[in-house]
Amino acid sequence: MKVELNLKYDDLIKVINQLPQEQMEKLLQSIKAEIKLKNDKKEKLRKFILKAPTWSEKEFSAYEEARNHINKTRLN
C-alpha cells in the first residue's frame, strides 16, 4: 500500500510531536538509517568517480583528431 501526503514542514513537525516517545525514537532511527544509506551511496559514487580512468593529453588529442576526421568524412 502506498500513501502519499503533501504536508508542509511545520505540519509534519506537529504530526511527529503527537507520536508517543517510543515511536518518535523508532522514527529517529529510521531517519538516521536513511541518511546513512544516502551518504553511503554518495560516498560510493565519489570513490567510483575518483578511481575512473582518465585520458592523458596525448590520448585526448588523438581522440579529438579522430573525431574531427569522422565528422569530416560523414555523408550529409
N, C-alpha and C positions, 0 to 999 in steps of 0.2 A: 504494500500500500504506500502510495506517495502522497504526502500532504505538503502543500506549498503555502506559506504565509508571507504576506508582504507587510512586515512590521517595520516601523521606524526604530532607530536605536533606543530612544527613550522608552518606547512601548515594550521593547524586548527586555530592557532592564527591569521594568515594572513586573513583567511576567516572571522573570528569573527570581526576583525578590519574593515572589509568592511561593516559591518552592520550599519544601522542608529542607533543613540543613543537610540531611543525608543525600538528597537528590541534587542539591547545589554542589556538593563535593564530587558526586558522580559526574555531573556536567563539567565541572572544572577539569577533572581528569580526562574526560573525552576531548575537551578543547585543547588541553596540553598535548595529548596524543596526536591530534590532527595537525597542530602547529609543528610538532616534531617531524611528522611524516612529510609535510610540505617543505620544511627546511632540509630534510634528508634528500628529497628529490632535487631541490635546488643545488645542494652540495654535489650530488652525483653528476648533474649536468655541468656544473662548473669544472669538476675534475675531468670530465669527458672532453670538454672544450679545450682545457689546458693541455691535455695529452694528444689532441688531434694533430695529425701531421700537417706540416706547413711546407710551402714551396720556397725554395731559395730564389734569389733574384734571377739567376740563370734559368731555372726551371720556369719561372713565371714569364720571362721574356720569350722563351721557346713556345710556351702556350699562346701568348699574345700573337706571335708571329704565325703560328699555325692557324689560329682563329681568324686572323686577318686574311690569310691565304684562302681559307674555306669560304669566308664571306665574299671574296672577290670572284671565286670560281662558281658560285651558286647560279643556277639558272633562275632568272626572274620571270 
